[in-house]
Amino acid sequence: MFSKQEAARLQQQFWERFGKYMAPVPSASETPVNWINYRTGIKDLYFRTQANRTGASIAIVIAHSDPERRLNFYRRFEALRTLLESELEETWQWRESFADEEGKMSSRIYTEFKEVNVLLEKDWPAIISFFKPRLQALDRFWYQSRDIFDATRA
């Protein structure tokens, strides 16, 4: 269907377009933010967006290599679940232990959108419409709760 080069080019074009679309969107703190590579400021804690041939997803990824520390952060998120879901206006999937494609363990809180393909430009508006409100909700949540995670760094 698509060569590797064509697939890579289309993915790059999508992320460039998404970045330009999101660039003027202010963060909850009214400061500029890189929406594609959102920086939480906490080591091994990420907000990840992914889009490929099989769909799109957005996740909170706790990737600390020490399982005890990873679980500590995951429990903090669990304690804030009501606030998080209130901001998201939806329920996400919660996985205390998650192995990625390379077998690296993490904890994840995520949602998926399976009916899209990033290689099809006609799907880009749907993917952007999936990402934008969720990234903004995560940003609002993080603006309100980051201090709790800073105070409990392990």
C-alpha positions as CSV (number, residue, x, y, z in Angstrom):
1,M,0.0,0.0,0.0
2,F,2.6,2.6,1.1
3,S,6.4,2.3,0.9
4,K,8.3,2.8,4.1
5,Q,9.5,6.2,2.8
6,E,6.0,7.3,1.8
7,A,4.6,6.2,5.2
8,A,7.4,8.1,7.0
9,R,6.7,11.2,4.9
10,L,3.0,11.1,5.6
11,Q,3.5,10.6,9.3
12,Q,6.0,13.5,9.4
13,Q,3.5,15.7,7.4
14,F,0.7,14.9,9.9
15,W,2.8,15.8,12.9
16,E,4.0,19.0,11.3
17,R,0.4,20.0,10.4
18,F,-0.8,19.0,13.9
19,G,2.0,21.1,15.5
20,K,1.1,24.1,13.4
21,Y,-2.6,23.7,14.2
22,M,-1.9,23.5,18.0
23,A,0.8,26.2,18.1
24,P,-1.6,29.1,18.9
25,V,-3.5,27.1,21.5
26,P,-2.6,28.4,24.9
27,S,-1.8,26.2,27.9
28,A,-3.7,26.3,31.1
29,S,-0.9,28.4,32.5
30,E,-1.1,30.8,29.5
31,T,2.5,29.9,28.6
32,P,3.7,28.5,25.3
33,V,3.7,24.7,25.1
34,N,5.0,22.1,22.7
35,W,1.8,20.1,22.4
36,I,3.4,17.3,20.4
37,N,6.2,16.7,22.9
38,Y,4.5,17.9,26.1
39,R,7.0,18.3,28.9
40,T,5.6,17.3,32.3
41,G,8.8,18.3,34.1
42,I,8.9,15.0,35.9
43,K,11.5,12.4,34.9
44,D,10.0,9.3,33.3
45,L,6.5,10.8,33.3
46,Y,5.1,11.5,29.8
47,F,2.0,12.5,27.9
48,R,2.3,10.6,24.7
49,T,0.3,10.9,21.5
50,Q,0.6,8.2,18.8
51,A,-0.9,7.8,15.4
52,N,-0.3,5.0,13.0
53,R,-2.0,2.8,10.4
54,T,-4.3,1.1,13.0
55,G,-5.5,4.2,14.9
56,A,-4.5,6.9,17.4
57,S,-3.9,7.0,21.1
58,I,-3.1,9.4,23.9
59,A,-1.6,8.2,27.1
60,I,-0.1,9.2,30.4
61,V,3.0,7.0,30.6
62,I,4.9,6.4,33.8
63,A,8.1,4.8,32.6
64,H,10.3,4.7,35.7
65,S,12.6,1.6,35.7
66,D,12.1,1.1,39.4
67,P,8.7,-0.7,39.8
68,E,8.2,0.7,43.3
69,R,8.7,4.3,42.1
70,R,6.5,3.7,39.0
71,L,3.7,2.3,41.2
72,N,4.1,5.3,43.6
73,F,3.3,7.7,40.7
74,Y,0.5,5.4,39.4
75,R,-1.1,5.5,42.9
76,R,-0.9,9.3,42.9
77,F,-2.8,9.3,39.6
78,E,-5.4,6.9,41.0
79,A,-5.9,9.2,44.0
80,L,-6.6,12.0,41.5
81,R,-8.8,9.9,39.2
82,T,-11.9,11.9,39.8
83,L,-10.2,15.2,38.9
84,L,-8.5,13.6,35.9
85,E,-11.8,12.1,34.5
86,S,-13.6,15.3,35.3
87,E,-11.2,17.3,33.1
88,L,-11.2,14.6,30.4
89,E,-15.0,14.3,30.5
90,E,-14.5,10.5,29.8
91,T,-13.1,7.4,31.3
92,W,-9.7,6.1,30.1
93,Q,-8.1,2.7,30.5
94,W,-5.8,2.2,33.5
95,R,-3.0,-0.3,33.3
96,E,-0.7,-0.6,36.4
97,S,1.7,-2.8,34.3
98,F,2.1,-2.4,30.6
99,A,4.7,-3.9,28.4
100,D,5.5,-2.0,25.2
101,E,6.6,-3.5,21.8
102,E,10.1,-3.8,23.1
103,G,9.1,-5.4,26.4
104,K,9.8,-2.2,28.5
105,M,7.5,-2.0,31.5
106,S,5.5,1.1,32.3
107,S,2.2,2.1,33.8
108,R,-0.3,3.7,31.5
109,I,-3.5,5.6,31.6
110,Y,-4.8,5.9,28.0
111,T,-7.5,6.0,25.4
112,E,-7.6,4.9,21.8
113,F,-9.3,5.9,18.6
114,K,-9.2,2.8,16.3
115,E,-11.2,4.0,13.2
116,V,-8.4,6.1,11.7
117,N,-5.2,5.7,9.7
118,V,-2.6,8.5,9.9
119,L,-1.4,7.5,6.4
120,L,-4.8,8.7,5.0
121,E,-4.9,12.5,4.8
122,K,-8.7,12.3,4.9
123,D,-8.4,10.9,8.5
124,W,-6.2,13.8,9.7
125,P,-9.1,16.1,10.8
126,A,-10.6,13.2,12.9
127,I,-7.2,12.4,14.5
128,I,-6.6,16.1,15.3
129,S,-10.2,16.3,16.7
130,F,-9.3,13.3,18.9
131,F,-6.0,14.7,20.2
132,K,-6.8,18.4,20.7
133,P,-9.4,18.3,23.5
134,R,-7.7,15.5,25.3
135,L,-4.3,17.2,25.3
136,Q,-5.9,20.4,26.5
137,A,-7.7,18.5,29.3
138,L,-4.4,16.8,30.3
139,D,-2.8,20.2,30.4
140,R,-5.6,21.6,32.7
141,F,-5.3,18.6,34.9
142,W,-1.5,18.9,35.1
143,Y,-1.7,22.6,35.8
144,Q,-3.9,21.8,38.8
145,S,-2.1,18.7,40.1
146,R,1.6,18.9,39.2
147,D,2.6,20.2,42.6
148,I,1.3,16.9,44.2
149,F,3.7,15.0,41.9
150,D,6.6,17.4,42.5
151,A,6.1,17.0,46.3
152,T,6.1,13.2,46.1
153,R,9.0,12.6,43.7
154,A,10.7,9.4,44.6
